[in-house]
């Protein structure tokens, strides 16, 4: 998380670092922080991975929001196997 925060100090609009920070925060159990990073990354560069990651952060507290994010991921990439699998499971 610290390395990604440093990268964002250098380049505040780097969506990749935001997604990486979101993943790190999710692993640390900070779902609200992870959600915020994924939403920022999606605003800058919407892609299937970003929406899939957002869904993982939302899953425990907002199932409908997670499903909506997964649907966005599949809309952007109909072959995104992680999003398709998660959507089927939900």
PyMOL Python script that loads the backbone (N, CA, C, O; Angstrom):
from pymol import cmd

cmd.read_pdbstr("""\
ATOM      1  N   UNK A   1       0.829  -1.181   0.000  1.00  0.00           N
ATOM      2  CA  UNK A   1       0.000   0.000   0.000  1.00  0.00           C
ATOM      3  C   UNK A   1       0.876   1.249   0.000  1.00  0.00           C
ATOM      4  O   UNK A   1       0.579   2.222  -0.693  1.00  0.00           O
ATOM      5  N   UNK A   2       1.944   1.218   0.770  1.00  0.00           N
ATOM      6  CA  UNK A   2       2.804   2.393   0.867  1.00  0.00           C
ATOM      7  C   UNK A   2       3.435   2.740  -0.482  1.00  0.00           C
ATOM      8  O   UNK A   2       3.512   3.914  -0.844  1.00  0.00           O
ATOM      9  N   UNK A   3       3.879   1.746  -1.213  1.00  0.00           N
ATOM     10  CA  UNK A   3       4.506   1.994  -2.512  1.00  0.00           C
ATOM     11  C   UNK A   3       3.505   2.596  -3.492  1.00  0.00           C
ATOM     12  O   UNK A   3       3.865   3.471  -4.280  1.00  0.00           O
ATOM     13  N   UNK A   4       2.260   2.143  -3.454  1.00  0.00           N
ATOM     14  CA  UNK A   4       1.246   2.686  -4.356  1.00  0.00           C
ATOM     15  C   UNK A   4       0.885   4.112  -3.978  1.00  0.00           C
ATOM     16  O   UNK A   4       0.626   4.942  -4.850  1.00  0.00           O
ATOM     17  N   UNK A   5       0.866   4.400  -2.689  1.00  0.00           N
ATOM     18  CA  UNK A   5       0.614   5.782  -2.248  1.00  0.00           C
ATOM     19  C   UNK A   5       1.731   6.704  -2.727  1.00  0.00           C
ATOM     20  O   UNK A   5       1.480   7.839  -3.131  1.00  0.00           O
ATOM     21  N   UNK A   6       2.958   6.208  -2.678  1.00  0.00           N
ATOM     22  CA  UNK A   6       4.090   6.999  -3.183  1.00  0.00           C
ATOM     23  C   UNK A   6       3.958   7.232  -4.682  1.00  0.00           C
ATOM     24  O   UNK A   6       4.211   8.337  -5.162  1.00  0.00           O
ATOM     25  N   UNK A   7       3.567   6.209  -5.419  1.00  0.00           N
ATOM     26  CA  UNK A   7       3.378   6.356  -6.865  1.00  0.00           C
ATOM     27  C   UNK A   7       2.307   7.398  -7.158  1.00  0.00           C
ATOM     28  O   UNK A   7       2.439   8.170  -8.107  1.00  0.00           O
ATOM     29  N   UNK A   8       1.257   7.428  -6.360  1.00  0.00           N
ATOM     30  CA  UNK A   8       0.186   8.395  -6.571  1.00  0.00           C
ATOM     31  C   UNK A   8       0.599   9.812  -6.201  1.00  0.00           C
ATOM     32  O   UNK A   8       0.029  10.773  -6.717  1.00  0.00           O
ATOM     33  N   UNK A   9       1.574   9.954  -5.322  1.00  0.00           N
ATOM     34  CA  UNK A   9       2.116  11.288  -5.043  1.00  0.00           C
ATOM     35  C   UNK A   9       2.838  11.829  -6.271  1.00  0.00           C
ATOM     36  O   UNK A   9       2.784  13.023  -6.565  1.00  0.00           O
ATOM     37  N   UNK A  10       3.511  10.936  -6.978  1.00  0.00           N
ATOM     38  CA  UNK A  10       4.251  11.328  -8.175  1.00  0.00           C
ATOM     39  C   UNK A  10       3.312  11.561  -9.348  1.00  0.00           C
ATOM     40  O   UNK A  10       3.457  12.532 -10.091  1.00  0.00           O
ATOM     41  N   UNK A  11       2.351  10.661  -9.508  1.00  0.00           N
ATOM     42  CA  UNK A  11       1.392  10.757 -10.612  1.00  0.00           C
ATOM     43  C   UNK A  11      -0.016  10.519 -10.068  1.00  0.00           C
ATOM     44  O   UNK A  11      -0.496   9.385 -10.065  1.00  0.00           O
ATOM     45  N   UNK A  12      -0.679  11.586  -9.605  1.00  0.00           N
ATOM     46  CA  UNK A  12      -1.980  11.442  -8.930  1.00  0.00           C
ATOM     47  C   UNK A  12      -3.096  10.859  -9.792  1.00  0.00           C
ATOM     48  O   UNK A  12      -4.104  10.400  -9.254  1.00  0.00           O
ATOM     49  N   UNK A  13      -2.944  10.864 -11.100  1.00  0.00           N
ATOM     50  CA  UNK A  13      -4.001  10.356 -11.968  1.00  0.00           C
ATOM     51  C   UNK A  13      -3.662   8.999 -12.579  1.00  0.00           C
ATOM     52  O   UNK A  13      -4.167   8.658 -13.648  1.00  0.00           O
ATOM     53  N   UNK A  14      -2.811   8.225 -11.910  1.00  0.00           N
ATOM     54  CA  UNK A  14      -2.380   6.911 -12.393  1.00  0.00           C
ATOM     55  C   UNK A  14      -3.376   5.846 -11.915  1.00  0.00           C
ATOM     56  O   UNK A  14      -3.299   5.371 -10.782  1.00  0.00           O
ATOM     57  N   UNK A  15      -4.311   5.481 -12.801  1.00  0.00           N
ATOM     58  CA  UNK A  15      -5.368   4.537 -12.449  1.00  0.00           C
ATOM     59  C   UNK A  15      -4.813   3.177 -12.029  1.00  0.00           C
ATOM     60  O   UNK A  15      -5.386   2.520 -11.159  1.00  0.00           O
ATOM     61  N   UNK A  16      -3.719   2.754 -12.628  1.00  0.00           N
ATOM     62  CA  UNK A  16      -3.124   1.469 -12.262  1.00  0.00           C
ATOM     63  C   UNK A  16      -2.681   1.435 -10.811  1.00  0.00           C
ATOM     64  O   UNK A  16      -2.882   0.436 -10.121  1.00  0.00           O
ATOM     65  N   UNK A  17      -2.078   2.520 -10.345  1.00  0.00           N
ATOM     66  CA  UNK A  17      -1.654   2.589  -8.944  1.00  0.00           C
ATOM     67  C   UNK A  17      -2.864   2.628  -8.020  1.00  0.00           C
ATOM     68  O   UNK A  17      -2.833   2.075  -6.920  1.00  0.00           O
ATOM     69  N   UNK A  18      -3.932   3.286  -8.473  1.00  0.00           N
ATOM     70  CA  UNK A  18      -5.167   3.310  -7.665  1.00  0.00           C
ATOM     71  C   UNK A  18      -5.729   1.903  -7.509  1.00  0.00           C
ATOM     72  O   UNK A  18      -6.132   1.508  -6.415  1.00  0.00           O
ATOM     73  N   UNK A  19      -5.756   1.146  -8.609  1.00  0.00           N
ATOM     74  CA  UNK A  19      -6.257  -0.235  -8.531  1.00  0.00           C
ATOM     75  C   UNK A  19      -5.358  -1.086  -7.635  1.00  0.00           C
ATOM     76  O   UNK A  19      -5.850  -1.884  -6.836  1.00  0.00           O
ATOM     77  N   UNK A  20      -4.045  -0.917  -7.767  1.00  0.00           N
ATOM     78  CA  UNK A  20      -3.127  -1.677  -6.921  1.00  0.00           C
ATOM     79  C   UNK A  20      -3.301  -1.317  -5.451  1.00  0.00           C
ATOM     80  O   UNK A  20      -3.280  -2.192  -4.586  1.00  0.00           O
ATOM     81  N   UNK A  21      -3.474  -0.024  -5.172  1.00  0.00           N
ATOM     82  CA  UNK A  21      -3.709   0.399  -3.791  1.00  0.00           C
ATOM     83  C   UNK A  21      -5.033  -0.171  -3.295  1.00  0.00           C
ATOM     84  O   UNK A  21      -5.121  -0.633  -2.158  1.00  0.00           O
ATOM     85  N   UNK A  22      -6.055  -0.142  -4.134  1.00  0.00           N
ATOM     86  CA  UNK A  22      -7.335  -0.726  -3.751  1.00  0.00           C
ATOM     87  C   UNK A  22      -7.211  -2.200  -3.407  1.00  0.00           C
ATOM     88  O   UNK A  22      -7.790  -2.666  -2.426  1.00  0.00           O
ATOM     89  N   UNK A  23      -6.455  -2.932  -4.215  1.00  0.00           N
ATOM     90  CA  UNK A  23      -6.246  -4.359  -3.931  1.00  0.00           C
ATOM     91  C   UNK A  23      -5.506  -4.561  -2.617  1.00  0.00           C
ATOM     92  O   UNK A  23      -5.839  -5.458  -1.843  1.00  0.00           O
ATOM     93  N   UNK A  24      -4.503  -3.727  -2.365  1.00  0.00           N
ATOM     94  CA  UNK A  24      -3.750  -3.831  -1.108  1.00  0.00           C
ATOM     95  C   UNK A  24      -4.659  -3.530   0.079  1.00  0.00           C
ATOM     96  O   UNK A  24      -4.638  -4.245   1.081  1.00  0.00           O
ATOM     97  N   UNK A  25      -5.455  -2.470  -0.036  1.00  0.00           N
ATOM     98  CA  UNK A  25      -6.368  -2.118   1.054  1.00  0.00           C
ATOM     99  C   UNK A  25      -7.410  -3.205   1.284  1.00  0.00           C
ATOM    100  O   UNK A  25      -7.779  -3.488   2.423  1.00  0.00           O
ATOM    101  N   UNK A  26      -7.885  -3.814   0.195  1.00  0.00           N
ATOM    102  CA  UNK A  26      -8.856  -4.910   0.334  1.00  0.00           C
ATOM    103  C   UNK A  26      -8.217  -6.072   1.097  1.00  0.00           C
ATOM    104  O   UNK A  26      -8.841  -6.658   1.983  1.00  0.00           O
ATOM    105  N   UNK A  27      -6.993  -6.395   0.756  1.00  0.00           N
ATOM    106  CA  UNK A  27      -6.289  -7.480   1.456  1.00  0.00           C
ATOM    107  C   UNK A  27      -6.096  -7.152   2.934  1.00  0.00           C
ATOM    108  O   UNK A  27      -6.079  -8.053   3.773  1.00  0.00           O
ATOM    109  N   UNK A  28      -5.951  -5.866   3.255  1.00  0.00           N
ATOM    110  CA  UNK A  28      -5.777  -5.441   4.645  1.00  0.00           C
ATOM    111  C   UNK A  28      -7.108  -5.314   5.384  1.00  0.00           C
ATOM    112  O   UNK A  28      -7.131  -5.018   6.579  1.00  0.00           O
ATOM    113  N   UNK A  29      -8.217  -5.539   4.671  1.00  0.00           N
ATOM    114  CA  UNK A  29      -9.529  -5.477   5.294  1.00  0.00           C
ATOM    115  C   UNK A  29     -10.171  -4.100   5.282  1.00  0.00           C
ATOM    116  O   UNK A  29     -11.226  -3.911   5.888  1.00  0.00           O
ATOM    117  N   UNK A  30      -9.560  -3.133   4.607  1.00  0.00           N
ATOM    118  CA  UNK A  30     -10.108  -1.778   4.518  1.00  0.00           C
ATOM    119  C   UNK A  30     -10.968  -1.680   3.263  1.00  0.00           C
ATOM    120  O   UNK A  30     -10.538  -1.142   2.243  1.00  0.00           O
ATOM    121  N   UNK A  31     -12.188  -2.208   3.350  1.00  0.00           N
ATOM    122  CA  UNK A  31     -13.056  -2.259   2.179  1.00  0.00           C
ATOM    123  C   UNK A  31     -13.499  -0.873   1.733  1.00  0.00           C
ATOM    124  O   UNK A  31     -13.629  -0.624   0.535  1.00  0.00           O
ATOM    125  N   UNK A  32     -13.731   0.029   2.675  1.00  0.00           N
ATOM    126  CA  UNK A  32     -14.140   1.387   2.307  1.00  0.00           C
ATOM    127  C   UNK A  32     -13.013   2.093   1.553  1.00  0.00           C
ATOM    128  O   UNK A  32     -13.258   2.772   0.555  1.00  0.00           O
ATOM    129  N   UNK A  33     -11.796   1.934   2.025  1.00  0.00           N
ATOM    130  CA  UNK A  33     -10.642   2.526   1.335  1.00  0.00           C
ATOM    131  C   UNK A  33     -10.438   1.906  -0.033  1.00  0.00           C
ATOM    132  O   UNK A  33     -10.132   2.604  -1.000  1.00  0.00           O
ATOM    133  N   UNK A  34     -10.608   0.586  -0.115  1.00  0.00           N
ATOM    134  CA  UNK A  34     -10.466  -0.107  -1.393  1.00  0.00           C
ATOM    135  C   UNK A  34     -11.531   0.376  -2.375  1.00  0.00           C
ATOM    136  O   UNK A  34     -11.234   0.657  -3.536  1.00  0.00           O
ATOM    137  N   UNK A  35     -12.775   0.472  -1.899  1.00  0.00           N
ATOM    138  CA  UNK A  35     -13.861   0.937  -2.754  1.00  0.00           C
ATOM    139  C   UNK A  35     -13.557   2.323  -3.312  1.00  0.00           C
ATOM    140  O   UNK A  35     -13.755   2.576  -4.500  1.00  0.00           O
ATOM    141  N   UNK A  36     -13.080   3.211  -2.460  1.00  0.00           N
ATOM    142  CA  UNK A  36     -12.767   4.578  -2.899  1.00  0.00           C
ATOM    143  C   UNK A  36     -11.703   4.578  -3.993  1.00  0.00           C
ATOM    144  O   UNK A  36     -11.814   5.319  -4.969  1.00  0.00           O
ATOM    145  N   UNK A  37     -10.671   3.748  -3.829  1.00  0.00           N
ATOM    146  CA  UNK A  37      -9.608   3.695  -4.837  1.00  0.00           C
ATOM    147  C   UNK A  37     -10.115   3.119  -6.155  1.00  0.00           C
ATOM    148  O   UNK A  37      -9.771   3.618  -7.226  1.00  0.00           O
ATOM    149  N   UNK A  38     -10.920   2.084  -6.079  1.00  0.00           N
ATOM    150  CA  UNK A  38     -11.456   1.488  -7.313  1.00  0.00           C
ATOM    151  C   UNK A  38     -12.383   2.471  -8.032  1.00  0.00           C
ATOM    152  O   UNK A  38     -12.362   2.563  -9.260  1.00  0.00           O
ATOM    153  N   UNK A  39     -13.186   3.196  -7.277  1.00  0.00           N
ATOM    154  CA  UNK A  39     -14.076   4.180  -7.908  1.00  0.00           C
ATOM    155  C   UNK A  39     -13.269   5.289  -8.592  1.00  0.00           C
ATOM    156  O   UNK A  39     -13.616   5.722  -9.691  1.00  0.00           O
ATOM    157  N   UNK A  40     -12.203   5.743  -7.950  1.00  0.00           N
ATOM    158  CA  UNK A  40     -11.344   6.766  -8.560  1.00  0.00           C
ATOM    159  C   UNK A  40     -10.707   6.238  -9.841  1.00  0.00           C
ATOM    160  O   UNK A  40     -10.646   6.944 -10.847  1.00  0.00           O
ATOM    161  N   UNK A  41     -10.237   5.004  -9.802  1.00  0.00           N
ATOM    162  CA  UNK A  41      -9.596   4.413 -10.980  1.00  0.00           C
ATOM    163  C   UNK A  41     -10.602   4.264 -12.121  1.00  0.00           C
ATOM    164  O   UNK A  41     -10.273   4.521 -13.279  1.00  0.00           O
ATOM    165  N   UNK A  42     -11.818   3.851 -11.796  1.00  0.00           N
ATOM    166  CA  UNK A  42     -12.861   3.679 -12.812  1.00  0.00           C
ATOM    167  C   UNK A  42     -13.221   5.019 -13.452  1.00  0.00           C
ATOM    168  O   UNK A  42     -13.477   5.090 -14.654  1.00  0.00           O
ATOM    169  N   UNK A  43     -13.240   6.074 -12.650  1.00  0.00           N
ATOM    170  CA  UNK A  43     -13.532   7.401 -13.203  1.00  0.00           C
ATOM    171  C   UNK A  43     -12.504   7.796 -14.259  1.00  0.00           C
ATOM    172  O   UNK A  43     -12.849   8.382 -15.286  1.00  0.00           O
ATOM    173  N   UNK A  44     -11.247   7.472 -13.999  1.00  0.00           N
ATOM    174  CA  UNK A  44     -10.169   7.844 -14.916  1.00  0.00           C
ATOM    175  C   UNK A  44     -10.051   6.904 -16.108  1.00  0.00           C
ATOM    176  O   UNK A  44      -9.821   7.341 -17.235  1.00  0.00           O
ATOM    177  N   UNK A  45     -10.209   5.623 -15.852  1.00  0.00           N
ATOM    178  CA  UNK A  45     -10.002   4.622 -16.903  1.00  0.00           C
ATOM    179  C   UNK A  45     -10.914   3.425 -16.656  1.00  0.00           C
ATOM    180  O   UNK A  45     -10.480   2.414 -16.103  1.00  0.00           O
ATOM    181  N   UNK A  46     -12.177   3.535 -17.065  1.00  0.00           N
ATOM    182  CA  UNK A  46     -13.103   2.427 -16.820  1.00  0.00           C
ATOM    183  C   UNK A  46     -12.697   1.175 -17.590  1.00  0.00           C
ATOM    184  O   UNK A  46     -12.524   1.203 -18.808  1.00  0.00           O
ATOM    185  N   UNK A  47     -12.551   0.083 -16.856  1.00  0.00           N
ATOM    186  CA  UNK A  47     -12.252  -1.197 -17.492  1.00  0.00           C
ATOM    187  C   UNK A  47     -12.851  -2.328 -16.667  1.00  0.00           C
ATOM    188  O   UNK A  47     -13.267  -2.128 -15.525  1.00  0.00           O
ATOM    189  N   UNK A  48     -12.890  -3.508 -17.254  1.00  0.00           N
ATOM    190  CA  UNK A  48     -13.518  -4.657 -16.611  1.00  0.00           C
ATOM    191  C   UNK A  48     -12.836  -5.013 -15.293  1.00  0.00           C
ATOM    192  O   UNK A  48     -13.511  -5.354 -14.323  1.00  0.00           O
ATOM    193  N   UNK A  49     -11.509  -4.939 -15.248  1.00  0.00           N
ATOM    194  CA  UNK A  49     -10.807  -5.271 -14.001  1.00  0.00           C
ATOM    195  C   UNK A  49     -11.187  -4.313 -12.880  1.00  0.00           C
ATOM    196  O   UNK A  49     -11.382  -4.731 -11.739  1.00  0.00           O
ATOM    197  N   UNK A  50     -11.292  -3.039 -13.206  1.00  0.00           N
ATOM    198  CA  UNK A  50     -11.669  -2.056 -12.192  1.00  0.00           C
ATOM    199  C   UNK A  50     -13.044  -2.337 -11.615  1.00  0.00           C
ATOM    200  O   UNK A  50     -13.231  -2.300 -10.399  1.00  0.00           O
ATOM    201  N   UNK A  51     -14.012  -2.619 -12.487  1.00  0.00           N
ATOM    202  CA  UNK A  51     -15.363  -2.926 -12.010  1.00  0.00           C
ATOM    203  C   UNK A  51     -15.393  -4.251 -11.248  1.00  0.00           C
ATOM    204  O   UNK A  51     -16.122  -4.379 -10.264  1.00  0.00           O
ATOM    205  N   UNK A  52     -14.619  -5.227 -11.685  1.00  0.00           N
ATOM    206  CA  UNK A  52     -14.553  -6.500 -10.968  1.00  0.00           C
ATOM    207  C   UNK A  52     -13.977  -6.292  -9.569  1.00  0.00           C
ATOM    208  O   UNK A  52     -14.493  -6.833  -8.591  1.00  0.00           O
ATOM    209  N   UNK A  53     -12.913  -5.509  -9.480  1.00  0.00           N
ATOM    210  CA  UNK A  53     -12.309  -5.233  -8.173  1.00  0.00           C
ATOM    211  C   UNK A  53     -13.271  -4.474  -7.274  1.00  0.00           C
ATOM    212  O   UNK A  53     -13.360  -4.754  -6.078  1.00  0.00           O
ATOM    213  N   UNK A  54     -13.991  -3.514  -7.841  1.00  0.00           N
ATOM    214  CA  UNK A  54     -14.984  -2.780  -7.066  1.00  0.00           C
ATOM    215  C   UNK A  54     -16.031  -3.744  -6.512  1.00  0.00           C
ATOM    216  O   UNK A  54     -16.423  -3.636  -5.350  1.00  0.00           O
ATOM    217  N   UNK A  55     -16.475  -4.670  -7.327  1.00  0.00           N
ATOM    218  CA  UNK A  55     -17.467  -5.653  -6.878  1.00  0.00           C
ATOM    219  C   UNK A  55     -16.942  -6.465  -5.700  1.00  0.00           C
ATOM    220  O   UNK A  55     -17.685  -6.737  -4.757  1.00  0.00           O
ATOM    221  N   UNK A  56     -15.686  -6.850  -5.744  1.00  0.00           N
ATOM    222  CA  UNK A  56     -15.115  -7.626  -4.637  1.00  0.00           C
ATOM    223  C   UNK A  56     -15.097  -6.816  -3.349  1.00  0.00           C
ATOM    224  O   UNK A  56     -15.311  -7.357  -2.264  1.00  0.00           O
ATOM    225  N   UNK A  57     -14.843  -5.522  -3.473  1.00  0.00           N
ATOM    226  CA  UNK A  57     -14.837  -4.669  -2.282  1.00  0.00           C
ATOM    227  C   UNK A  57     -16.255  -4.452  -1.748  1.00  0.00           C
ATOM    228  O   UNK A  57     -16.446  -4.309  -0.540  1.00  0.00           O
ATOM    229  N   UNK A  58     -17.238  -4.427  -2.631  1.00  0.00           N
ATOM    230  CA  UNK A  58     -18.623  -4.175  -2.229  1.00  0.00           C
ATOM    231  C   UNK A  58     -19.364  -5.419  -1.738  1.00  0.00           C
ATOM    232  O   UNK A  58     -20.336  -5.308  -0.990  1.00  0.00           O
ATOM    233  N   UNK A  59     -18.921  -6.573  -2.145  1.00  0.00           N
ATOM    234  CA  UNK A  59     -19.654  -7.820  -1.973  1.00  0.00           C
ATOM    235  C   UNK A  59     -20.252  -8.025  -0.587  1.00  0.00           C
ATOM    236  O   UNK A  59     -21.411  -8.424  -0.478  1.00  0.00           O
ATOM    237  N   UNK A  60     -19.510  -7.768   0.449  1.00  0.00           N
ATOM    238  CA  UNK A  60     -19.969  -8.074   1.808  1.00  0.00           C
ATOM    239  C   UNK A  60     -21.054  -7.117   2.298  1.00  0.00           C
ATOM    240  O   UNK A  60     -21.924  -7.526   3.067  1.00  0.00           O
ATOM    241  N   UNK A  61     -21.023  -5.862   1.874  1.00  0.00           N
ATOM    242  CA  UNK A  61     -21.968  -4.896   2.421  1.00  0.00           C
ATOM    243  C   UNK A  61     -23.029  -4.409   1.440  1.00  0.00           C
ATOM    244  O   UNK A  61     -24.037  -3.839   1.856  1.00  0.00           O
ATOM    245  N   UNK A  62     -22.817  -4.626   0.150  1.00  0.00           N
ATOM    246  CA  UNK A  62     -23.743  -4.101  -0.852  1.00  0.00           C
ATOM    247  C   UNK A  62     -23.810  -5.065  -2.037  1.00  0.00           C
ATOM    248  O   UNK A  62     -23.187  -4.836  -3.074  1.00  0.00           O
ATOM    249  N   UNK A  63     -24.573  -6.145  -1.869  1.00  0.00           N
ATOM    250  CA  UNK A  63     -24.648  -7.177  -2.912  1.00  0.00           C
ATOM    251  C   UNK A  63     -25.186  -6.614  -4.229  1.00  0.00           C
ATOM    252  O   UNK A  63     -24.693  -6.973  -5.298  1.00  0.00           O
ATOM    253  N   UNK A  64     -26.178  -5.748  -4.164  1.00  0.00           N
ATOM    254  CA  UNK A  64     -26.730  -5.179  -5.398  1.00  0.00           C
ATOM    255  C   UNK A  64     -25.718  -4.289  -6.104  1.00  0.00           C
ATOM    256  O   UNK A  64     -25.629  -4.296  -7.332  1.00  0.00           O
ATOM    257  N   UNK A  65     -24.969  -3.537  -5.343  1.00  0.00           N
ATOM    258  CA  UNK A  65     -23.910  -2.709  -5.930  1.00  0.00           C
ATOM    259  C   UNK A  65     -22.826  -3.573  -6.551  1.00  0.00           C
ATOM    260  O   UNK A  65     -22.296  -3.243  -7.612  1.00  0.00           O
ATOM    261  N   UNK A  66     -22.496  -4.676  -5.897  1.00  0.00           N
ATOM    262  CA  UNK A  66     -21.498  -5.594  -6.438  1.00  0.00           C
ATOM    263  C   UNK A  66     -21.985  -6.206  -7.747  1.00  0.00           C
ATOM    264  O   UNK A  66     -21.222  -6.316  -8.707  1.00  0.00           O
ATOM    265  N   UNK A  67     -23.249  -6.600  -7.786  1.00  0.00           N
ATOM    266  CA  UNK A  67     -23.815  -7.172  -9.019  1.00  0.00           C
ATOM    267  C   UNK A  67     -23.791  -6.142 -10.136  1.00  0.00           C
ATOM    268  O   UNK A  67     -23.457  -6.470 -11.275  1.00  0.00           O
ATOM    269  N   UNK A  68     -24.140  -4.899  -9.825  1.00  0.00           N
ATOM    270  CA  UNK A  68     -24.116  -3.834 -10.839  1.00  0.00           C
ATOM    271  C   UNK A  68     -22.705  -3.630 -11.377  1.00  0.00           C
ATOM    272  O   UNK A  68     -22.520  -3.452 -12.581  1.00  0.00           O
ATOM    273  N   UNK A  69     -21.706  -3.654 -10.489  1.00  0.00           N
ATOM    274  CA  UNK A  69     -20.315  -3.495 -10.919  1.00  0.00           C
ATOM    275  C   UNK A  69     -19.876  -4.668 -11.792  1.00  0.00           C
ATOM    276  O   UNK A  69     -19.177  -4.479 -12.788  1.00  0.00           O
ATOM    277  N   UNK A  70     -20.285  -5.876 -11.419  1.00  0.00           N
ATOM    278  CA  UNK A  70     -19.943  -7.050 -12.226  1.00  0.00           C
ATOM    279  C   UNK A  70     -20.596  -6.981 -13.602  1.00  0.00           C
ATOM    280  O   UNK A  70     -19.988  -7.364 -14.602  1.00  0.00           O
ATOM    281  N   UNK A  71     -21.819  -6.498 -13.650  1.00  0.00           N
ATOM    282  CA  UNK A  71     -22.487  -6.345 -14.948  1.00  0.00           C
ATOM    283  C   UNK A  71     -21.751  -5.330 -15.818  1.00  0.00           C
ATOM    284  O   UNK A  71     -21.645  -5.513 -17.031  1.00  0.00           O
ATOM    285  N   UNK A  72     -21.245  -4.267 -15.207  1.00  0.00           N
ATOM    286  CA  UNK A  72     -20.456  -3.287 -15.957  1.00  0.00           C
ATOM    287  C   UNK A  72     -19.183  -3.938 -16.494  1.00  0.00           C
ATOM    288  O   UNK A  72     -18.791  -3.699 -17.636  1.00  0.00           O
ATOM    289  N   UNK A  73     -18.541  -4.764 -15.661  1.00  0.00           N
ATOM    290  CA  UNK A  73     -17.324  -5.452 -16.088  1.00  0.00           C
ATOM    291  C   UNK A  73     -17.607  -6.331 -17.301  1.00  0.00           C
ATOM    292  O   UNK A  73     -16.848  -6.328 -18.270  1.00  0.00           O
ATOM    293  N   UNK A  74     -18.704  -7.082 -17.241  1.00  0.00           N
ATOM    294  CA  UNK A  74     -19.057  -7.987 -18.341  1.00  0.00           C
ATOM    295  C   UNK A  74     -19.472  -7.197 -19.583  1.00  0.00           C
ATOM    296  O   UNK A  74     -19.228  -7.638 -20.707  1.00  0.00           O
ATOM    297  N   UNK A  75     -20.089  -6.048 -19.389  1.00  0.00           N
ATOM    298  CA  UNK A  75     -20.435  -5.201 -20.534  1.00  0.00           C
ATOM    299  C   UNK A  75     -19.173  -4.740 -21.250  1.00  0.00           C
ATOM    300  O   UNK A  75     -19.122  -4.722 -22.480  1.00  0.00           O
ATOM    301  N   UNK A  76     -18.160  -4.371 -20.481  1.00  0.00           N
ATOM    302  CA  UNK A  76     -16.902  -3.910 -21.070  1.00  0.00           C
ATOM    303  C   UNK A  76     -16.085  -5.054 -21.667  1.00  0.00           C
ATOM    304  O   UNK A  76     -15.391  -4.876 -22.668  1.00  0.00           O
ATOM    305  N   UNK A  77     -16.174  -6.231 -21.043  1.00  0.00           N
ATOM    306  CA  UNK A  77     -15.423  -7.392 -21.516  1.00  0.00           C
ATOM    307  C   UNK A  77     -16.277  -8.638 -21.307  1.00  0.00           C
ATOM    308  O   UNK A  77     -16.242  -9.236 -20.232  1.00  0.00           O
ATOM    309  N   UNK A  78     -17.041  -9.033 -22.316  1.00  0.00           N
ATOM    310  CA  UNK A  78     -17.944 -10.188 -22.180  1.00  0.00           C
ATOM    311  C   UNK A  78     -17.239 -11.507 -21.873  1.00  0.00           C
ATOM    312  O   UNK A  78     -17.901 -12.489 -21.535  1.00  0.00           O
ATOM    313  N   UNK A  79     -15.927 -11.551 -21.982  1.00  0.00           N
ATOM    314  CA  UNK A  79     -15.160 -12.775 -21.713  1.00  0.00           C
ATOM    315  C   UNK A  79     -14.345 -12.685 -20.430  1.00  0.00           C
ATOM    316  O   UNK A  79     -13.459 -13.511 -20.210  1.00  0.00           O
ATOM    317  N   UNK A  80     -14.621 -11.710 -19.586  1.00  0.00           N
ATOM    318  CA  UNK A  80     -13.880 -11.533 -18.331  1.00  0.00           C
ATOM    319  C   UNK A  80     -14.292 -12.646 -17.374  1.00  0.00           C
ATOM    320  O   UNK A  80     -15.316 -12.553 -16.697  1.00  0.00           O
ATOM    321  N   UNK A  81     -13.473 -13.705 -17.328  1.00  0.00           N
ATOM    322  CA  UNK A  81     -13.881 -14.906 -16.598  1.00  0.00           C
ATOM    323  C   UNK A  81     -14.092 -14.688 -15.110  1.00  0.00           C
ATOM    324  O   UNK A  81     -14.977 -15.312 -14.525  1.00  0.00           O
ATOM    325  N   UNK A  82     -13.309 -13.822 -14.480  1.00  0.00           N
ATOM    326  CA  UNK A  82     -13.501 -13.580 -13.043  1.00  0.00           C
ATOM    327  C   UNK A  82     -14.840 -12.912 -12.774  1.00  0.00           C
ATOM    328  O   UNK A  82     -15.553 -13.292 -11.845  1.00  0.00           O
ATOM    329  N   UNK A  83     -15.184 -11.909 -13.592  1.00  0.00           N
ATOM    330  CA  UNK A  83     -16.454 -11.222 -13.399  1.00  0.00           C
ATOM    331  C   UNK A  83     -17.619 -12.158 -13.702  1.00  0.00           C
ATOM    332  O   UNK A  83     -18.612 -12.164 -12.974  1.00  0.00           O
ATOM    333  N   UNK A  84     -17.509 -12.944 -14.761  1.00  0.00           N
ATOM    334  CA  UNK A  84     -18.573 -13.878 -15.098  1.00  0.00           C
ATOM    335  C   UNK A  84     -18.786 -14.900 -13.985  1.00  0.00           C
ATOM    336  O   UNK A  84     -19.925 -15.207 -13.631  1.00  0.00           O
ATOM    337  N   UNK A  85     -17.711 -15.418 -13.442  1.00  0.00           N
ATOM    338  CA  UNK A  85     -17.797 -16.390 -12.364  1.00  0.00           C
ATOM    339  C   UNK A  85     -18.411 -15.766 -11.101  1.00  0.00           C
ATOM    340  O   UNK A  85     -19.280 -16.361 -10.464  1.00  0.00           O
ATOM    341  N   UNK A  86     -17.951 -14.576 -10.756  1.00  0.00           N
ATOM    342  CA  UNK A  86     -18.485 -13.911  -9.568  1.00  0.00           C
ATOM    343  C   UNK A  86     -19.960 -13.584  -9.744  1.00  0.00           C
ATOM    344  O   UNK A  86     -20.751 -13.736  -8.813  1.00  0.00           O
ATOM    345  N   UNK A  87     -20.325 -13.137 -10.931  1.00  0.00           N
ATOM    346  CA  UNK A  87     -21.725 -12.815 -11.204  1.00  0.00           C
ATOM    347  C   UNK A  87     -22.589 -14.075 -11.089  1.00  0.00           C
ATOM    348  O   UNK A  87     -23.680 -14.030 -10.521  1.00  0.00           O
ATOM    349  N   UNK A  88     -22.112 -15.174 -11.618  1.00  0.00           N
ATOM    350  CA  UNK A  88     -22.853 -16.429 -11.517  1.00  0.00           C
ATOM    351  C   UNK A  88     -22.997 -16.868 -10.051  1.00  0.00           C
ATOM    352  O   UNK A  88     -24.052 -17.362  -9.655  1.00  0.00           O
ATOM    353  N   UNK A  89     -21.966 -16.693  -9.269  1.00  0.00           N
ATOM    354  CA  UNK A  89     -22.013 -17.078  -7.856  1.00  0.00           C
ATOM    355  C   UNK A  89     -22.947 -16.206  -7.045  1.00  0.00           C
ATOM    356  O   UNK A  89     -23.571 -16.675  -6.093  1.00  0.00           O
ATOM    357  N   UNK A  90     -23.049 -14.924  -7.419  1.00  0.00           N
ATOM    358  CA  UNK A  90     -23.895 -14.011  -6.652  1.00  0.00           C
ATOM    359  C   UNK A  90     -25.344 -14.232  -7.039  1.00  0.00           C
ATOM    360  O   UNK A  90     -26.233 -13.564  -6.511  1.00  0.00           O
TER     361      UNK A  90
END
""", "prot")
cmd.dss("prot")
cmd.show_as("cartoon", "prot")
cmd.util.cbc("prot")
cmd.orient("prot")
